[in-house]
Amino acid sequence: MDVYTGDLSAPGTLPRNYFHTVVCSEVLEHVPDHDAALTALGESLRPGGRLFITVPLRQDLWTQVDDAVGHQRRYETGELARMCLDRGLAVEADLNTGFPFYNAYYRLLGRKSPEQTAEDATTGLKTRIVTGVATALFTAETRWSTPWGGREALVARRPIGRRGPQR
């Protein structure tokens, strides 16, 4: 397995026509030039290669947690799919998950500072029980996609027979 690090939006960071699979999970929302980064990701795929992307959705869910972790944006439903299509990638799956439990949890989490949240997470039986229940609920709701979800999981494929995504 190859691992590349660096500025995804800088030319030459990723090799062209190289990867069968690229996973970009919870990254694009941190990159200032996400357009250039997505172009580079698409161009790094071999024909038939797949790109798996996850990002946070819905600007209306923005909280101080987004600020604390360095998010540049949250995406809107369909935005990432359109960006992939604009680059000549075929969208195979576009799921919005996280409704209703994740969205409610995220809004509650955003009322506290990240420091308060971390402190609360280390105390007591009540926290362990709530964490276990929340984990089960979040896992269950990943099984369906709704327009109200707060997370997006997208799979795009570079078509076979083309040299690369068109700009």
Helices and strands as residue ranges (DSSP letters): E 19-25, G 28-30, H 34-44, E 45-56, G 59-61, H 64-69, H 79-86, E 90-97, H 101-109, H 114-120, H 124-141, E 151-157
